[in-house]
Amino acid sequence: MASRANDYSPLPLAHEDNAPTSLYNAPRSQGPSGSSFSIPAVDRDGAPYTDEIGIPLGAQPRFLGQALYDDANADVRTSIATSHNMYPSSGRVSASTEDSIYNPYADGSYHDEPGFFVGEQPMRRSNKRRSAYASSKSRRKKRIFLGVGALILVLVVIGIVLYFTVFKKKSTSGNSGSSNTSSSNNTGSSPQSKVAIVTGGDGSTVTAEDGTTFTYTNPYGGNWYWDINDPFNNGARAQSWSPGLNETFNFGVDKIRGVNIGGWLVTEPFIVPGLYQTVQASAPSDIQVVDEHTLLQAGGQSALEDHYKTFITEQDFMQIAAAGLNFVRIPLGYWAIEVLDGEGFLPKTSWTYFLKAIQWARKYGLRINLDLHALPGSQNGWNHSGRLGSYNVLFGPMGIANAQRSLDYVRILAEFISQPEYKDIVVMFGITNEPQGTAITQNVLARYYLQAYNNVRLASGIGQGNGPFVSLHDGFLGTAQWKGFLPNSDRVSLDMHPYLCFQGQSADPITQRKDQPCDAWGAEFNNTMTSFGFVVAGEFSNAVVDCGLYVNGVGLGTRFEGTYHLDGDHPNLGDCATDWLDWEHWNDTTKAAYKTFAKSSMDALQNWFFWTWKIGNSTAGRVEAPHWSYQLGLQEGWMPTDPREAVGQCGNKSPFNGPLSAWQTGGAGAGAIPTDVSNALAWPPPSIVFAGGVTSPANALPTYAPAGSPMTLPGPAITPASGEPSATKSVDVGSGWANVHDTAGMMQPLQGCSYLDPWIGSSVSPPSPLCTNPAAARAAAMAESAPVVTERPLARR
């Protein structure tokens, strides 16, 4: 595992709660008169005090800072002592985002720093004129020198006391103030560095990672925060009503109002149709581009990388916070970690963009639900698992081996996000998206879930809120089937994806269906919060029919038009293009009905993530699945601009308002799963199901052995935006591994044993003989013949 760089302490912010939002707009300094702390005009003998060239010093203040605190109505200004800032040498400073503003320190006048230079000469309290007097006055001269010396000593003492008790204290208090600087090496003679603005509210100017600037627009009291010298500072807040990242999010009390960033790091044809259409246009004639696997087979690697760079940017994260949302759910494929030979996915590239997502979420106060969306072999056979076709996780001849690899990837991701640098941003972890539980069977899926849960808790430690909430999809089995699952487990939530559009189709317009979510989901979600624990709608949309380009897949048709036949025949109920997709011509009544439908969904689900934030244009230049785009709905007026408008839409007089039980939130009893439950759900399962309901004992199937070295994921490269000050501190981005005591090897093939393609299909028989090496065969049989109880995870040390 990689070693960590030197740690560092964050630079103090020069601000108070009522300070200006930028050091560029500090008020001008007070004048030198009127202070109760001043040097007398003359000494006791009537001789004027003068400076180095004989000019009388007059009533020049000796430490103006005290006067500022004596007079509550005085104009406050930030001193060099309190801010540690360095200013340009001209009389005015400028920034790319602000007009030039007066710099009170650049005109060669008084400064309240001991030893501060005026021009080329240091400011001193000396009197050379009196040194020219005759020797007959030596006793008077001695008294003068003693008096001046005593005065200087008093000044130094007062300056030191005020600096450490008032100004330094103020300069180091708080993290959410106005600004900071990139350096504090002020020598007094030649100010060098520009001020780096590190935070701001509505209307402030943000410098993006790529060096561009844009206006931060957030009417809900949020603030952004980014300091290259303190890149893991959690000073941002999405909205005034959402806990800041440096505060506790109380699950079950604070509401998750989130959106998925679908189609970005795991592509889907209906979310980014233009990408798929463009690659298809130049693909070999024998390849139909229907998923990410075929996209790459058709030569779409550079197109995919361009998509990563452009489809979602930093501004999207700002806009999500500005929409009143406080969470993002980000799908990630296993290929972000590794790809084995012949699997055909783009390895590790998407991970670098997930690291950007963490940085952007931190900058704008958003929390992340990391969703492991695609597993080796596919857990559901759908195009968004990376490869359309069969599903081979916990199902079929490679079902155990693929699950073993998947559990390794859960462990690797958990180790990364459980590190101190990331745990307050990535606070939920969906360990597997939409597994086909109805075919896999709940017993087998439950065993996998317990082992994955243990992998996460081994990385993060049990109790005290360590590590992320573990999110378990219901596997399409329904909430009732999971009642009482994993009692006393430490922070486990149930993930539901309630959609209306894939059920029975209806020609009823949206104006007649706007309250349907309340009836369909409200009571179920409310009851599940009590019977199971924390339940979240990880996906839902505004779609009530399955119309939309590629919504069901490329070339598969729609149920509404009677052209989709994979789940039986459906009658033709109309024309999608004119009845549902002509969003450019929706009238106010239609838009209002969609907005009411969205609010009904939000209120019924209580904690939710809309699917999805953005739908890209097709090559026709328009969005052709409008019901799925939160961003488009905001722009066109059919999504609520403030999601709090949804509260009470369903008329629920007793919604679940928490709190969750102590063990559900990492408190007392968290992690103490009863032994009989653990025994009943031991891993691996004794058998799994094949196509047609045939079962096979696990020890007759290909399995891996923990013989490989654990992999670690790299942290981000912290680099300044173009034109911005460079970092002055070394940054520890984490080693990639939260728990050094988690040392088990990664799963690898056994020498002498046979394995099938991970996507082989569930109707193929396992290899026979399974292993030609007798020793390996015996080891595999012993390892898999009887399930073992998973050890309780160690607390992080």
HUURTA-V933998 format. One line per field, one symbol per residue. phi: phi as a letter, one per 30 degrees, with the letter a starting at -180 (. if undefined). burial: + if it has 16 or more other ideal C-beta (glycine too) atoms within 10 Angstrom, else -. Layout:
# HUURTA-V933998
phi = ???
burial = ???
This chain:
# HUURTA-V933998
phi = .ddcdddacddddcabdcdddbddcdddddddcicdcbdedbddcidddbddcjdedicddcadedddddcdcdddbdddddcicbcddddbcbbdcbddbecdcccicdbcceidcciccddbccbdedddddddcdddedddddddddddddedddddddddccdddddccibcdcabbdabcddjcbebcddcdcaacejdcccdedjdbaddcadcidbcaabddbdcdcddbdbddceddcbdcddjcdddbbbdcdiccbdbeddbdddddddddcdedcccdbadddededicdddddddedcdbbedddddddddicbbbccdbcdddcabdeidicddidddddddddddddddciccccdcdcbcdjicbicddcjbdkdcbciaidcdddddddddddedddddddddedbddcccbbddadhddddcdidddddddddddeddddddcjdihididdcccddiicjdddcdidhdidchcbcccbdccdccedbdddddcbdceedddbedddddddcdckdbbddaabcdcbcdkeieckdicibdeciccbdbjdbddclceecdbcdddcdddddddddddeddddddddibabdcbdbcdddddibdcbddccddddddcjccddbddedeiediddbddcidddeddciceidjddeddddddcdcdddabcceiidcbdddccebcbdccdecccdddcdbddeiceddcbdbccjdjbdcdddcddddbdddiccbceecdjccdddebddbcdedddddddddcdbdcddddddddb
burial = ---------+++++++--++++++-+--++----+--+----+----++++-----+--+++++++++-------+++++++++++++----+-+-+---+-+++----+++-+-+------+-+-+--+----------+--+---+--+---+---+--++--++--++--++++++++++--+----+-++++++++---+-++++------+-+-+-++++++++++++++++++--++++---+-++-+++++++++++++++++++++++++++--+-----++++++++++-+--++--++--+++++++++++++++++++++++++++++---++++---++-++++++++++++++++++++++++++++++++++++-++++++++++++++++++++++++++++++-+++++++++++++++++-++++-++++++++++++++++++++-+++++++++++-+-+--+--++-+++++++++++-++---+----+--++++++--++-+++-++--+++++++++++++++++++++++-++++++--+-----+--+--+---++-+--+---+++++++++++++++++++++++++++-+----++++++++++++-+-+++--+--+--++-+--++---++-+++++--++-+---++--++++++++++-----+-++++++++----++-+-++---++--++-+-+-+++++++++--+---++-++-++-++-+++++-+-++--++----++-++--++--+--+--+-++-
